[in-house]
Amino acid sequence: MKLLSKSAAESKIKQDNDELIDTNIRLRKYEGDIVHRLNTIKENYEPDKLQKLRDFENFCKDILMKKSKLLEELNGIERQIEQKKELYYNLIQKQDLLDEKVYQIEEASKKLDLREAFITDLEKKWRER
């Protein structure tokens, strides 16, 4: 840690003080501007403008309410879509299982037919002897 000499410390304090004074002057200027604007708003007060502002605020509230209702409806529809997708995928899975069983049964039937034909051929050969 570097220690400051007395003159460096005093110059640092003076610099900080000058910055604070500049900031204070700027803030006072902003305060004056804000007070001036508020006074002009009070002077330019018109009931028509205020009524239009209130109408606009009510319009915005109505739009927000409609938007929230539509978003709720959209979320409900999305949930239903997800449920339908799940049902569809389950049905596809069951269809695949059924197709597999049909295939297995057909294969077993072909094997039985082949076996039956083989046995009948053997019986014919046996009888011919």
Rosetta blueprint (number, residue, H / E / L):
1 M L
2 K L
3 L L
4 L L
5 S L
6 K H
7 S H
8 A H
9 A H
10 E H
11 S H
12 K H
13 I H
14 K H
15 Q H
16 D H
17 N H
18 D H
19 E H
20 L H
21 I H
22 D H
23 T H
24 N H
25 I H
26 R H
27 L H
28 R H
29 K H
30 Y H
31 E H
32 G H
33 D H
34 I H
35 V H
36 H H
37 R H
38 L H
39 N H
40 T H
41 I H
42 K H
43 E H
44 N L
45 Y L
46 E L
47 P H
48 D H
49 K H
50 L H
51 Q H
52 K H
53 L H
54 R H
55 D H
56 F H
57 E H
58 N H
59 F H
60 C H
61 K H
62 D H
63 I H
64 L H
65 M H
66 K H
67 K H
68 S H
69 K H
70 L H
71 L H
72 E H
73 E H
74 L H
75 N H
76 G H
77 I H
78 E H
79 R H
80 Q H
81 I H
82 E H
83 Q H
84 K H
85 K H
86 E H
87 L H
88 Y H
89 Y H
90 N H
91 L H
92 I H
93 Q H
94 K H
95 Q H
96 D H
97 L H
98 L H
99 D H
100 E H
101 K H
102 V H
103 Y H
104 Q H
105 I H
106 E H
107 E H
108 A H
109 S H
110 K H
111 K H
112 L H
113 D H
114 L H
115 R H
116 E H
117 A H
118 F H
119 I H
120 T H
121 D H
122 L H
123 E H
124 K H
125 K H
126 W H
127 R H
128 E H
129 R L
